[in-house]
Amino acid sequence: MESIEVLHNPAASRFEARVDGGLAECVYRMSGAVMNIVHTEVPPQSEGRGVAAELVRVALEHARAQAQRVRPSCSYVRAYMRRHPETLDLLEA
């Protein structure tokens, strides 16, 4: 996997990475201490390279560091968390 630099853009409520084809993003909405991750998108040219997984990994790492809970409204994030059971403790109760 190529190195992917993921940046947190709190003003836009998203984690983002510049990749072939443009901007990949993991968009969230905060509700108190709950990060509701609503959408993850990667340009078609960069699909299959682990970009979405890296975006979500960084978003979940951020949530953990900030003592936030996660509501995975995005189907990709739900699937990622099922594949990575070490993240399930972040789920909103």
Rosetta silent file (secondary structure, phi, psi, omega in degrees, C-alpha in Angstrom):
SEQUENCE: MESIEVLHNPAASRFEARVDGGLAECVYRMSGAVMNIVHTEVPPQSEGRGVAAELVRVALEHARAQAQRVRPSCSYVRAYMRRHPETLDLLEA
SCORE:     score description
SCORE:     0.000 S_00000001
   1 L     0.000  135.771  177.165    0.000    0.000    0.000 S_00000001
   2 L   -70.714  158.048  177.792    1.256    3.455   -0.863 S_00000001
   3 L   -72.934  129.387 -178.307    1.668    6.014    1.900 S_00000001
   4 L  -119.799  121.346  178.012   -1.520    8.028    2.357 S_00000001
   5 L   -91.825  114.966  179.032   -1.461   11.311    4.232 S_00000001
   6 L  -103.997  128.975  178.414   -4.788   11.846    5.975 S_00000001
   7 E  -114.380  144.424  174.037   -5.563   15.294    7.355 S_00000001
   8 E   -90.564  125.427  178.299   -8.318   16.284    9.741 S_00000001
   9 E  -116.507   82.891 -176.083  -10.306   19.231    8.422 S_00000001
  10 H   -62.226  -29.757  179.372  -12.567   20.141   11.368 S_00000001
  11 H   -63.554  -31.312  178.798  -13.988   23.200    9.567 S_00000001
  12 H  -100.665    2.334 -178.491  -15.417   20.848    6.913 S_00000001
  13 L    53.500   53.924  179.913  -16.170   18.036    9.430 S_00000001
  14 E  -158.067  159.622  168.193  -14.112   15.488    7.543 S_00000001
  15 E  -104.452  138.688 -172.001  -10.889   13.554    7.280 S_00000001
  16 E  -142.732  156.522  177.163   -9.369   13.929    3.828 S_00000001
  17 E  -145.686  135.928  174.108   -6.555   12.789    1.601 S_00000001
  18 E   -82.375  123.190 -177.824   -5.362   14.065   -1.773 S_00000001
  19 E  -136.875  174.027  173.773   -5.176   11.084   -4.118 S_00000001
  20 L   -55.210  128.698  179.011   -5.211   10.313   -7.825 S_00000001
  21 L    95.627   -5.958  175.839   -8.488   11.676   -9.073 S_00000001
  22 E   126.975 -132.560 -172.775   -8.918   14.336   -6.400 S_00000001
  23 E  -107.859  127.704  171.061  -10.075   14.310   -2.808 S_00000001
  24 E   -98.942  143.237 -175.702  -10.950   11.244   -0.748 S_00000001
  25 E  -146.671  152.127  172.938  -13.031   11.984    2.331 S_00000001
  26 E  -127.216  107.356 -170.928  -14.599   10.559    5.447 S_00000001
  27 E   -98.522  137.981  179.387  -17.346   12.955    6.531 S_00000001
  28 E  -134.219  164.895  172.583  -18.761   13.154   10.042 S_00000001
  29 E  -131.270  131.886  178.934  -21.232   15.159   12.093 S_00000001
  30 E   -91.392  140.115  173.405  -20.714   15.732   15.809 S_00000001
  31 E  -137.121   96.323 -172.529  -23.547   15.437   18.294 S_00000001
  32 L    64.793 -124.127  179.719  -22.146   16.082   21.742 S_00000001
  33 L  -100.219   22.727  179.200  -19.382   13.504   22.210 S_00000001
  34 E  -111.687  123.580  174.604  -20.664   11.270   19.384 S_00000001
  35 E   -93.351  108.247  177.516  -18.963   11.287   15.992 S_00000001
  36 E   -90.979  105.657 -179.538  -21.591   10.233   13.466 S_00000001
  37 E   -86.135  114.435 -168.965  -19.605    9.141   10.407 S_00000001
  38 E  -102.873  -19.958 -174.202  -22.013    9.681    7.546 S_00000001
  39 E  -163.394  137.681  173.337  -20.061    9.188    4.326 S_00000001
  40 E  -129.848  130.897 -178.162  -16.791    7.850    2.965 S_00000001
  41 E  -143.400  137.981  177.590  -15.809    8.433   -0.650 S_00000001
  42 L  -128.413  134.388  176.671  -12.733    7.745   -2.756 S_00000001
  43 L   -56.102  144.423 -177.420  -12.332    8.835   -6.387 S_00000001
  44 H   -52.214  -36.092 -178.677  -12.700    5.856   -8.774 S_00000001
  45 H   -63.854  -21.217 -176.099   -9.052    6.130   -9.898 S_00000001
  46 H  -110.601    6.471  179.031   -7.890    5.444   -6.317 S_00000001
  47 L   -66.333  150.858  177.026  -10.304    2.686   -5.334 S_00000001
  48 L    79.255   10.995 -178.630   -8.833   -0.583   -4.132 S_00000001
  49 L  -110.990    7.089  179.301   -5.670    0.985   -2.709 S_00000001
  50 L    85.118   11.423 -177.463   -6.656    1.111    0.957 S_00000001
  51 H   -66.511  -48.910 -178.951   -7.496    4.822    0.928 S_00000001
  52 H   -61.438  -41.909  179.289  -10.948    4.455    2.508 S_00000001
  53 H   -61.050  -40.765  179.930   -9.573    2.110    5.165 S_00000001
  54 H   -68.428  -39.787  176.188   -6.854    4.612    6.069 S_00000001
  55 H   -58.216  -48.083 -177.476   -9.379    7.477    6.254 S_00000001
  56 H   -68.232  -41.507  178.649  -11.583    5.462    8.607 S_00000001
  57 H   -57.191  -45.827 -179.754   -8.649    4.216   10.687 S_00000001
  58 H   -66.736  -40.495  178.559   -7.487    7.792   11.277 S_00000001
  59 H   -61.794  -43.780 -179.975  -11.036    8.986   12.043 S_00000001
  60 H   -69.236  -36.608  175.711  -11.525    6.224   14.616 S_00000001
  61 H   -61.810  -41.705  177.540   -8.097    6.888   16.111 S_00000001
  62 H   -62.898  -46.461  179.290   -9.082   10.542   16.465 S_00000001
  63 H   -58.050  -44.244  179.614  -12.387    9.601   18.117 S_00000001
  64 H   -62.134  -45.266 -178.771  -10.546    7.389   20.599 S_00000001
  65 H   -64.175  -28.619 -179.021   -8.004   10.115   21.424 S_00000001
  66 L   -95.693    7.411 -178.039  -10.833   12.597   22.021 S_00000001
  67 L    56.150   40.904  178.333  -12.862   10.141   24.160 S_00000001
  68 L  -100.149  156.388  172.146  -15.680   10.249   21.608 S_00000001
  69 E   -97.028  163.532 -176.683  -18.157    7.522   20.723 S_00000001
  70 E  -124.506  133.365  170.387  -18.849    6.589   17.110 S_00000001
  71 E  -111.581  107.625 -176.571  -22.118    6.151   15.234 S_00000001
  72 E   -85.547   78.834  178.344  -21.211    4.420   11.935 S_00000001
  73 L   -70.272  -26.037  178.594  -24.028    5.653    9.661 S_00000001
  74 L   -78.245  129.896 -178.485  -21.807    4.982    6.644 S_00000001
  75 H   -61.965  -34.030  178.554  -22.010    1.343    5.489 S_00000001
  76 H   -64.494  -42.011 -179.595  -18.278    1.252    4.770 S_00000001
  77 H   -65.637  -40.715  176.295  -17.482    2.320    8.333 S_00000001
  78 H   -58.053  -46.757 -179.722  -19.850   -0.340    9.740 S_00000001
  79 H   -64.344  -41.443  179.009  -18.075   -3.001    7.646 S_00000001
  80 H   -59.474  -45.711 -177.246  -14.632   -1.670    8.647 S_00000001
  81 H   -67.091  -34.802  175.402  -15.513   -1.853   12.331 S_00000001
  82 H   -65.276  -37.440  179.171  -16.805   -5.425   11.961 S_00000001
  83 H   -74.605  -19.010 -178.896  -13.488   -6.375   10.295 S_00000001
  84 L  -124.687   78.080 -174.889  -11.546   -4.624   13.085 S_00000001
  85 H   -58.572  -18.914  177.921  -13.161   -5.754   16.354 S_00000001
  86 H   -67.020  -10.500  178.614  -10.633   -3.714   18.346 S_00000001
  87 H   -96.541   -9.537 -172.437  -12.671   -0.645   17.292 S_00000001
  88 H   -64.800  -23.526  178.430  -16.052   -1.932   18.503 S_00000001
  89 H   -66.991  -14.242  178.329  -15.593   -0.408   21.965 S_00000001
  90 H   -80.054  -14.995 -175.577  -15.982    3.008   20.257 S_00000001
  91 E   -59.059  139.648  175.825  -19.587    2.274   19.251 S_00000001
  92 L   -61.177  136.025 -179.036  -22.217    4.559   20.654 S_00000001
  93 L   -72.878    0.000    0.000  -24.163    2.765   23.387 S_00000001
